[in-house]
Amino acid sequence: MYLFLCAYLRTLRELEGLKKEISVHKKKEAALILSVQKHRRTTNSLYLQLDFEKMLSEIAAYLIGLSGRQFDEGIHYALQRIGTFFAVDRCYLFHFSADGRTIGRTCQWQSAGAVPLLLPGTQNILVENMPWWARQIKSGGHVLVSDVNKLPPEAVIERELCLSRNICSFLHVPIHSKGQLIGFLGLDTARPQKNWPLAHLIHSGIVTEMLTNTLVRRQAEEAIQHLSFNDQLTGLYNRRFFEKELRVLDSAANLPLTLVIADVNGLKLTNDVFGHPTGDQLLQKAAGIIQKECRADDIIARIGGDEFAILLPKTSYEQAGLIVRRINRAIAAQQTGPLNLSISFGWATKQEAGEDITAIFKKADDSMYKSKLSESILTQHETIVTVINKLYEKNEREQEHSQRVSQICGDIGVALGLSRDDLNELRMAGLLHDLGKVTVGNCILDKPGPLTTEEKTEIERHVETGYRILSSVREVAPLAEYILAHHERWDGQGYPRGLKGEKIPLPARIIAIADSYDAMTRDRPYRRAMSIAAAIKEIKNNAGTQFDPFIARVFVTKVLRKEWALEPTDGDD
């Protein structure tokens, strides 16, 4: 019995030792399993990192040296590689407009069987229509949504938009350049609750940085190209691009090829009267209407100061006429403001491959000038009327003054025995003598105190402005010289050219007296009206210095019917 108990106790001790040994082995086995799992994760992470770095280097190598249209090809390649690496259904780049109000697609890629994110006609989405998303993307961080059905209540618009585009999970990474948000990289899937590991978040930020550099390069090249081929005022193509495209389109495949030349009527007159900013607005308005009424594939260019050209491939002469009529109807429907837009058109069509395109251009240009001969005269007349109305609207005193000066000029002309035609011309010159004051502000015209040197210069410039206005209109061009010279003096001390004596045109000498007499006998902002006697005395005293002495005597004695005898001045015996 004793021996049995000893054996039993020894067996128990052995069993206890075996249990401890088994426990130690189990711990070692568990540690080994954990080590293998950790090693596997590390290995997978290393492989993922190696794959990512390989992809990154291949994309970078592809993008280096790209230019022009190659950028789109390069960006599409990059998006395809990125989308495949992240195992998503779509990968895309969007850019913000300059004012940040809209986003538009730059490029997109989708996996086989996936529906494109945006279909034609869905570009330029308003940012204000996605307020929750806009706040997230503008905060500067990633916008990660694993399941769009779990978006917060305030993101109901975004949720509906995502579901309508079959987006169940997405990651958007903002793109910044010089501290400004310019776009974002988007990744999305049609599967909800996609696992977005931390490594993917890090990797997406890295590829976004690389794409940012490409986008900035692309924008810089586009800006340079735009400056090279686009007119800065209207945004249309310039002459350089037009001539290049004319050579490209001059082929049998584009016949019949119609060339339209358009010229804005009265632009010089508009610039002279209302200033170049107004003339620029007229050009921009013309460009906008032409561009809107033409087709998407038509080439529209500003090829001169007031001249546009339109290239119409596969367009007959009759079809071009319909387009021109459509443009003219649009012009007529938008006539608002003080100035009416008028454009003269001419066009010619190349029917046969053997025809010289240079000859077609000249034919279209000649056709335009034939139209301009009749249309520009009407436009010039309308502009003159507009100028007169503008002057009279802003200063009623000038209207009354001009009418009185015209009447006095006519009376002097009758007294001098001028012919009927000369009298009509003289009265018209008297009516238009201050036309150039349309560019002088009322703050100067109505100033109650003395004028500054700058203000005097501004006032004196009105004769040159009036000259430019009238000289541009053939029918009244002869009056321009009289308007220019009506502030010259008999003694040569006047302006603007310092003409003397009979070198001053006769109508200008008559206007000088009529203008001065009416100004002296009417109230002015800076003084009260003189009496008729005082005004006559001024004319007498300045005859031979400021005024033609003969015309001054005729005016006083035959028009005003007063004695000419000069009154004695202080110091006379």
Buried (B, 14 or more C-beta within 10 A) or exposed (E): EEEEEEEEEEEEEEEEEEEEEEEEEEEEEEEEEEEEEEEEEEEEEEEBEEEBEEBBEEBBEBBEEBEEEBBEEBBBBBBBBBBEBBEBBBBBBBBBEEEEEBBBBBBBBBBEEBEBBBEEEEEEBEBEEBEBBBEBBEEEEBBBBBEBEEBEEEBEBBBEBBEEBBBBBBBBBBBBEEEEBBBBBBBBBBEBEBEBEEEBBEBBBEBBEBBBEBBBBBBEBEEEEEEEBBBEEBEBBBBBBBBEBBEEBBEEEBBBBBBBBBBBBBBBBBBBBBEEEBBBBBBBBBBBBBBEBBEEEBBBBBBEEBBBBBBBBEBBBEBBBEBBEBBBEBBEEEEEEEBBBBBBBBBBBBBEEEBEBEEBBBBBBEBBEEBBEEBBBEBBBBBBEBBBEBBBEBBEBBBEBBBBBBBBBBBBBEBBEBEEEBBEBBBBBBBBBBBBBBBBEEEBBEBEEEEEEEBEEBBBBBBBBBBBBBBBBEEBEBBBBBBBBBBBBBBBEBBBEEBBEEEBBBBBBBBBBBBBBBBBBBEBEEEEEBEEEEBBBBBBBBBEEBBBEEBBBBBBEBBBEBEEEEEEEEEEE
